Amino acid sequence: MNGSIHFYDFHPPMADIRDEVLEGLSRDPKQIAPKYFYDQRGSQLFDAITELPEYYPTRTELDILECNGAQIAEFLGNDCLLMELGSGSSRKIRVLLDALQPAAYVPLDISRGHLLDAATTLARDYPQLQVHAACTDYSSDFELPDLPEHLPRAAFFPGSSIGNFEPDDARALLQRVGRHLGEDGKLLIGVDLKKDNATLHAAYNDARQLTAAFNLNLLERINRELDADFQLDCFEHLAFFNESAGRIEMHLRSTRDQQVRVAGQAIRFAAGESLHTENSYKYSIKEFRALAGDSGFVTEQVWTDENQLFSVHCLRCNG
Ligand SMILES: C[S@@+](CC[C@H](N)C(=O)[O-])C[C@H]1O[C@@H](n2cnc3c(N)ncnc32)[C@H](O)[C@@H]1O
């Protein structure tokens, strides 16, 4: 028997994506939001990155969830309506579902095909589970499927995806999540910790160059979907820790003077000019507790691994 699955498509229209990409390319410095990494191939590349020896966040967060499953289940509560932001391949939720029986699971992700595949597989593997998958963009006000109002609400936001947002935008996103959760709603969130530069540098500059392929796939996607003519061999992957900002930055650096056409518009790149594609802010536990507090959440519990690489926070919405 398969679990039930409902799919809701709130994906932003292509015209909005075109306008946002062109606006980002007209800025100085040029910038495109990391949410655009995730077409089908981008999602597959990200999954491959999570298996790399250098990429500590996924295995460390999974370990923390596994070691503390019973307490997490108690915190989130059986029979809750459990949403997940940026659910990707829905791998981490399995650890929670082995300890918890939510009334429904609501994965939210911008990567439509990958979300549908992951939700279908999950519904097959958890036959008692009701899955309401929604393809949506949580970086602005986002819709949820029409779901029962009376159920207690909880959210899971793993992978330190909160670190992709500037701190002000991270606060605004947590406030949006809080509005969907309501008073006393629970939020379980994974946050990457500050650490030595070498560990961080290796995680975003892996020997197999999968992170480079993931970064460059953004240009391939724009070529395909926005009728552009980026030459991928004229851009190189650049990732480094910006100490003063407390974040990893990823860029695509133009190796020459060149002109690219995107959706009918000419875009000039100087040699050495970079297109900023991702920030990944790293927080101390104290810093993240303060950010959560400013966003309407009280921290109830925080777990880390023995090497203090990653943290998982249990937050309660104070309305
Ligand atoms: C860093 S991956 C994390 C995946 C998974 N949660 C994990 O922890 O391994 C980010 C996920 O969030 C999704 N995502 C990124 N930006 C998004 C946005 N603005 N709205 C919805 N989903 C987004 C991506 O498609 C991807 O699946």
The ligand as an SDF file (V2000), in Angstrom:
LIG
                    3D

 27 29  0  0  0  0  0  0  0  0999 V2000
   21.0770   23.1610    0.4710 C   0  0  0  0  0  0  0  0  0  0  0  0
   19.7750   22.2040   -0.2070 S   0  0  0  0  0  0  0  0  0  0  0  0
   19.2600   21.2980    1.2520 C   0  0  0  0  0  0  0  0  0  0  0  0
   18.4940   20.0680    0.9230 C   0  0  0  0  0  0  0  0  0  0  0  0
   18.0620   19.2420    2.1370 C   0  0  0  0  0  0  0  0  0  0  0  0
   17.0950   19.9810    2.9420 N   0  0  0  0  0  0  0  0  0  0  0  0
   19.2520   18.9080    3.0020 C   0  0  0  0  0  0  0  0  0  0  0  0
   19.2970   19.3790    4.1320 O   0  0  0  0  0  0  0  0  0  0  0  0
   20.1340   18.1680    2.5390 O   0  0  0  0  0  0  0  0  0  0  0  0
   18.5180   23.4410   -0.3430 C   0  0  0  0  0  0  0  0  0  0  0  0
   17.1540   22.8880   -0.7690 C   0  0  0  0  0  0  0  0  0  0  0  0
   16.2330   23.9700   -0.6820 O   0  0  0  0  0  0  0  0  0  0  0  0
   15.5980   24.1840   -1.9320 C   0  0  0  0  0  0  0  0  0  0  0  0
   15.4640   25.6480   -2.0590 N   0  0  0  0  0  0  0  0  0  0  0  0
   16.4610   26.5480   -2.1920 C   0  0  0  0  0  0  0  0  0  0  0  0
   15.9620   27.8030   -2.2140 N   0  0  0  0  0  0  0  0  0  0  0  0
   14.6140   27.6750   -2.0960 C   0  0  0  0  0  0  0  0  0  0  0  0
   13.5340   28.6040   -2.0630 C   0  0  0  0  0  0  0  0  0  0  0  0
   13.7530   29.9240   -2.1460 N   0  0  0  0  0  0  0  0  0  0  0  0
   12.2760   28.1280   -1.9300 N   0  0  0  0  0  0  0  0  0  0  0  0
   12.0450   26.7900   -1.8450 C   0  0  0  0  0  0  0  0  0  0  0  0
   13.0280   25.8560   -1.8790 N   0  0  0  0  0  0  0  0  0  0  0  0
   14.2860   26.2920   -1.9990 C   0  0  0  0  0  0  0  0  0  0  0  0
   16.4840   23.5580   -2.9720 C   0  0  0  0  0  0  0  0  0  0  0  0
   15.7690   23.1480   -4.1100 O   0  0  0  0  0  0  0  0  0  0  0  0
   17.1240   22.4010   -2.2070 C   0  0  0  0  0  0  0  0  0  0  0  0
   16.3470   21.2400   -2.2880 O   0  0  0  0  0  0  0  0  0  0  0  0
  1  2  1  0
  2  3  1  0
  2 10  1  0
  3  4  1  0
  4  5  1  0
  5  6  1  0
  5  7  1  0
  7  8  2  0
  7  9  1  0
 10 11  1  0
 11 12  1  0
 11 26  1  0
 12 13  1  0
 13 14  1  0
 13 24  1  0
 14 15  1  0
 14 23  1  0
 15 16  2  0
 16 17  1  0
 17 18  1  0
 17 23  2  0
 18 19  1  0
 18 20  2  0
 20 21  1  0
 21 22  2  0
 22 23  1  0
 24 25  1  0
 24 26  1  0
 26 27  1  0
M  CHG  2   2   1   9  -1
M  END
$$$$
